[in-house]
Amino acid sequence: MDNAVDSKPKAALSDYLAAERTLLAWLRTGLALMGFGFVVARFGLFLQQLQIVRGAPPAKVYGWSLWFGTALIAVGVFLNALSGYRHLQLVRRLDRGDTSYSHPTTQVVSVAFFLALVGAAMAFYLIFIKG
């Protein structure tokens, strides 16, 4: 009379809520990256306007800020898509009753290293920019 499908205990509500909180935290991180990327992309335009207000002609185009900003926006979009995909995988595993979910932290570590790389490149660019 025991059904083999029901032999695994279903995940608790707290497991689903924890998964949803994690998803929302990753979505906030992705949105923050996209917002910061937009600000960085428009930073070059701000510097050109600042030169015009000072009375000097905008002699240099600040094109690197566009590339840094676009890279941050792209990472934010990718992070949101990846987070949604991983959340769906986790919910499916919880639905099957598999509560021993162990996942690698490659998403976190790769985002941290990418942001460190972009930050170092931006610092290098701002230090060595010729005014």
N, C-alpha and C positions, 0 to 999 in steps of 0.2 A: 503494500500500500504506500510505501514511501516513493515519492517521485524523485528521480535523479536530478531533475532540473532545480527543484527546490532545496537540494541538500546544502547548497552554499547560502550562508546568511546574506541578506541584502544589506547594502551600505546604509548607514544611518543618515539621518537628515543633516547632521553636523558635517558629515563628509562632503555632501553636495554643497552646503553653504560655504565650507572652507574652499572648495574648488572655485566657487563663484567669486569669493573675495580675492583669490589669487588672480583670476582672470581680470577682474576689475583693476587690480593693482598694475598688472601688465598693460592694460589698455590706457590707464593714466600715464604710465611711463611712455608709451608710444605717442600719445597725444602731446605730452610735454616735449618730446623730441621733435615732433612736427612743428610745434609752435616756436621752439627755439631755433629750428632750422630756418623758419620763415624770417625770424628776426636777423639771423646771421646773413641770410641771402640779401636782405635789404640794407645791411650795414654799409656796403659799398656805395649805395645810392645816398645814404645819409652823409657819408664822408664827402661825396661830390657836392652835395648841397651846402655842406659846411664850408667848403672852399669858395663857393660862389658868394656866400654871405660875407666872408672875410674880404672879398674883393679880388681874390686871386682866381685866375682861370683854372678850371678843373683839368690840370695837366695829366693826371694819372687816372687810368681806369682801374677800379678796384674789383676786378673780375673774380679773384679767388674766393671772395666771400660768397659769391653766387654758387660756386662749386661746393664749398663747405656746407652751406645752407641746404643745397639740394641733396647732398649726401645724408645730412641729418633727417631731412624729410623722408627720403627713401628708406632709411633705417627704421623710422617710426612707422611707416606703412607696413614694411616687412614684419616688424615686431608685432603689430596688431594682428596681422594675418596669421602668423605663426602661433600667437597666443590663442587665438580662436580655434585653430586646428588642434592644438594640444589640449585645450579644454574639452573639445568634443571627444577626443580619444579617452580622456580621463573619465568623463561622464559615462561613456559606453562601458568602460571597465567597471565602474561602480555599479552600473545597471546589471552587469553579469555577476556581481557579487565578489569581484576580485578587489579586495581592499589592501592587498600587499603591493601597492604600486610603488616602484622604485624607478626613478628617472634620473638620467645624467643632468648635470648642471651646465651643459654646454651652452644653452641659450643665455644664461646669466653671464657666464664668463666671456662669451664672444661679444655680447653687447658692451660689457665693461672694457674689454680690450679695444674694441672699435672706438668707443667714446674717448678712451685715453689717447689713442692714435690721432683722432680728429682734434682733440684739445691740444695735443703737442704740436700738431701741424699749424693750428690757428695761432698758438703762442709764437712759434717760429716765424710765421708770416707777419704778425704784428710787431715783433721785435726788429725784424730786418726790413720793414717797409721803409722806403725812402720817401720823405714828404716833400 
